[in-house]
Amino acid sequence: GVNFLLVITKCTRTVNIDLWNYWHFAFIGAVAYFVMDQSLLWGYFAAISCYIITLVMADLTADRFQGYYDNMEGISIPQPFCQSFTPFAMIINWLLDRIPGFSKLDIDAEGLKKKFGVLGEPIVLGVIVGALIGVAAHYGDFADLEAYRLKLEAALQETNPQGTVSMTDVWVKFILKDILFLGVTMGAVMELIPRITRLFIDGLMPISEKTQEVVKRKFKGKKIYIGMSPALVIGHPTTLVVSLLLIPVTLVLAIALSKAGNQFLPLASLAGMFYVFVMVLPFTKGNVLKTFIIGLVTVTIGLYFVTDMAPAFTLAANTVFEATQDKAAQIPEGFQAGAMDFASSLFGYVIYACVKYLKWIGAGILTAITVGLVVWNRILINKR
């Protein structure tokens, strides 16, 4: 309804049929709902504000997106996670261009992808990263294996008084099992999430084509963009190369910054790394070095966004679990949860911060930003 209203009033050119990613708007709405004592009004306000801002950004970046990627004529990307990196891309790319000769520094993404070989495959990288995290998780146990064995044995004897744990059991049944399990799990996540997403997108393509026909007929030749999923272009060589480089760097950063306030260690969220660069590449023109620097800055900031939003995310997940008993929403006791694939984005965090910390003043600021962007976009549309 919001999209239709904005289209007919010439406030946007994007008709969003990216049904797969509507959950992003629902996510920030749900977080606002729980933060504001389960207020539907605040939830709808946050979700609609995010939706409108994203549609305007999709319009403003459509020409650059279509100009950079092949065979994307008439398509825009109304996905808030991807669009939230656009301001970072614009500003950091502009600053890097001010450094003499920096634009000439580049790496052949296609050649580097080939050099990675099998290590460049998401499933292999996932297994390696997962196994390394498993090793790190048992780092303290390696220092005193006998104490760890006694601890395991005491836990076993609570249910089986005659049970014993040998040193072989410690290595095979616990340490090695944990390391391999986490490695295989991470590999599966890295491989399957993009594949599953791609299947959904393939299913949406016929809808996109029919929608374009209907739009052309109904709007009588007026310029309209079809809002599609960023999954269409995540296979770009620069995206793959930079993502594979940044995933281990992000894990090291998350651990290193734990002494500086970061409390988030991304695991499953790493599969969303490929989506960070969809709207960055049109500004860097696929320059690997520029793209990596932008990704490094945004991910570093994003870790703190997720850390700050984690209590609200955990509250929402726990409430859902209590109501549905869905184990997918269950957060282990003593832990808080977060997600890089939206909580780390600029749009999501700014809306969350305005609602939680500024309340009605924040609502006024968000309204002013949203209305200002809509008016500006309408002026641009009418001029064209």
DACORJO-V680525 format. One record per pair of residues at least 4 apart in sequence whose C-alpha atoms are under 7 Angstrom apart, sorted by the first residue. I is the first residue (numbers start at 1). J is the second residue. D is the distance in whole Angstrom. If there is no record, write none. Layout:
i;j;d
I;J;D
I;J;D
//
This chain:
i;j;d
1;5;6
2;6;6
3;7;6
3;15;7
4;8;6
5;9;6
6;10;6
6;11;5
6;12;6
7;11;6
7;12;5
7;13;6
10;378;6
10;381;7
11;374;6
11;377;6
11;378;5
12;55;7
12;56;6
12;59;7
12;377;7
12;378;7
13;59;6
13;223;7
13;224;5
13;225;6
14;55;6
14;59;6
14;76;7
14;224;6
14;225;5
14;226;6
14;227;6
15;225;6
15;226;5
15;227;6
16;78;7
16;226;6
16;227;4
16;228;7
17;227;6
17;228;6
18;22;7
18;227;6
18;228;5
18;229;5
21;79;7
22;26;7
23;27;6
24;28;7
24;80;7
24;342;7
25;29;6
25;47;5
25;50;6
25;51;6
26;30;6
26;47;6
27;31;6
28;32;6
28;46;6
28;47;6
28;348;6
29;33;6
29;43;4
29;44;6
29;46;5
29;47;4
30;34;6
30;43;6
31;35;6
31;312;6
31;313;6
31;316;7
32;36;6
32;42;6
32;43;5
32;46;7
32;352;6
32;355;7
33;37;7
33;38;5
33;39;5
33;40;6
33;42;6
33;43;4
34;38;5
34;316;6
35;312;6
35;356;6
36;42;7
39;43;6
40;44;6
41;45;6
42;46;6
43;47;6
44;48;6
45;49;6
46;50;6
46;351;7
47;51;6
48;52;6
49;53;6
49;370;6
50;54;6
50;347;7
51;55;6
52;56;6
52;370;7
53;57;6
53;370;6
54;58;6
54;78;6
54;79;7
54;80;5
54;83;7
55;59;6
55;78;5
56;60;6
56;373;7
56;374;7
56;377;7
57;61;6
57;83;7
58;62;6
58;76;6
58;77;5
58;78;5
59;76;7
61;65;6
62;66;6
62;75;7
62;76;5
63;67;6
64;68;6
64;282;6
65;69;6
65;282;6
66;72;5
66;73;6
66;75;7
68;282;5
74;225;5
74;226;6
75;225;5
75;226;5
75;227;6
75;228;7
76;225;6
76;226;6
76;227;5
76;228;6
77;227;5
77;228;6
77;229;6
77;230;6
78;227;6
78;228;7
79;83;6
80;84;6
80;347;7
81;341;7
81;342;6
81;345;6
82;275;6
82;276;6
82;278;6
82;279;6
83;279;6
84;345;6
84;346;5
84;347;5
85;89;6
85;276;7
85;279;7
85;280;7
86;90;6
86;279;6
86;280;6
87;91;6
88;92;6
88;294;7
89;93;6
89;280;5
89;283;6
89;294;6
90;94;6
90;283;7
91;95;6
92;96;6
92;294;6
93;97;6
93;283;7
93;284;6
93;290;7
94;98;7
96;102;7
97;102;6
97;103;6
106;287;6
106;288;6
106;289;6
107;288;6
107;289;7
108;112;6
109;113;6
109;237;6
109;238;5
109;241;6
109;288;7
110;114;6
110;237;6
111;115;6
112;116;6
113;117;7
113;120;7
113;237;7
113;241;6
116;120;5
119;124;6
119;125;6
120;125;7
120;244;7
121;125;6
122;126;6
122;190;6
122;191;6
123;127;6
123;187;4
123;188;6
123;190;6
123;191;5
124;128;6
124;187;6
125;129;6
125;187;7
126;130;6
126;183;7
126;186;5
126;187;4
126;190;6
127;131;6
127;183;4
127;184;5
127;186;6
127;187;4
128;132;6
128;183;6
129;133;6
129;183;7
130;134;6
130;182;5
130;183;4
130;186;5
131;135;6
131;179;5
131;180;6
131;182;6
131;183;4
132;136;6
133;137;6
134;138;7
134;178;6
134;179;4
134;182;6
135;139;6
135;179;6
138;142;7
141;145;6
141;148;6
144;148;7
145;149;6
146;150;6
147;151;6
148;152;6
149;153;6
149;165;7
149;167;7
149;170;6
150;154;6
151;155;6
152;156;6
152;165;7
153;157;6
153;164;6
153;165;5
154;158;7
156;160;6
156;163;6
157;161;4
157;162;7
157;163;6
165;169;6
165;170;7
166;170;6
167;171;6
168;172;6
169;173;5
169;174;7
170;174;5
170;175;6
171;175;5
171;176;6
172;176;5
172;177;6
173;177;6
174;178;6
175;179;6
176;180;6
177;181;6
178;182;6
179;183;6
180;184;6
181;185;6
182;186;6
183;187;6
184;188;6
185;189;6
186;190;6
186;268;7
187;191;6
188;192;6
189;193;6
189;268;6
189;271;7
190;271;5
191;195;7
192;196;6
193;197;6
193;271;7
194;198;6
195;199;6
196;200;7
197;201;6
198;202;6
198;231;6
199;203;6
200;204;6
201;205;6
201;229;7
204;208;6
205;209;6
206;210;6
207;211;6
208;212;6
209;213;6
210;214;6
211;215;6
212;216;6
212;226;7
213;217;6
214;218;6
215;219;6
216;220;6
216;221;5
230;234;7
230;275;7
230;278;6
233;278;7
234;239;6
234;274;6
234;275;7
234;278;7
235;239;7
235;240;7
236;240;6
237;241;6
238;242;6
238;286;6
238;288;6
239;243;6
239;274;6
239;277;6
240;244;6
240;274;7
241;245;6
242;246;6
242;288;7
242;292;6
243;247;6
243;273;6
243;274;6
245;249;7
246;250;6
247;251;7
247;270;7
248;252;6
249;253;6
250;254;6
251;255;6
251;265;7
252;256;6
253;257;6
254;258;6
254;262;7
254;264;7
254;265;6
257;261;7
257;262;5
258;262;5
258;263;6
262;303;6
262;304;6
262;307;6
263;307;6
264;303;6
264;306;7
264;307;6
266;270;6
269;339;6
269;340;5
269;341;6
272;341;6
277;281;6
280;284;6
280;291;7
281;285;5
281;286;5
281;291;7
284;290;6
284;291;6
287;291;6
288;292;6
289;293;6
290;294;6
291;295;6
292;296;6
293;297;6
294;298;6
295;299;6
296;300;6
297;301;6
298;302;6
299;303;6
301;305;7
302;306;6
302;344;4
302;345;6
303;307;6
303;344;6
304;308;6
305;309;6
305;343;6
305;344;5
305;349;6
306;310;6
306;338;6
306;339;7
306;340;7
306;343;5
306;344;5
309;313;6
309;343;7
310;314;6
310;336;6
310;337;6
310;338;5
311;315;6
311;336;6
312;316;6
313;317;6
313;337;6
313;338;6
314;318;6
314;336;6
314;337;5
315;319;6
316;320;6
317;321;6
317;329;5
317;330;7
318;322;6
318;329;7
318;330;6
318;331;7
319;323;6
320;324;6
320;329;7
321;325;5
321;326;5
321;327;7
321;329;5
321;330;6
326;330;7
331;335;7
331;336;7
331;337;7
339;343;6
340;344;5
342;348;6
343;348;6
343;349;6
344;349;7
345;349;6
346;350;6
347;351;6
348;352;6
349;353;6
350;354;6
351;355;6
352;356;6
353;357;6
354;358;5
354;359;6
354;362;4
354;363;7
355;359;5
355;362;6
355;363;6
358;362;5
359;363;6
360;364;6
361;365;6
362;366;6
363;367;6
364;368;6
365;369;6
366;370;6
367;371;6
368;372;6
369;373;6
370;374;6
371;375;6
372;376;6
373;377;6
374;378;6
375;379;6
376;380;6
377;381;6
378;382;6
379;383;6
380;384;6
//
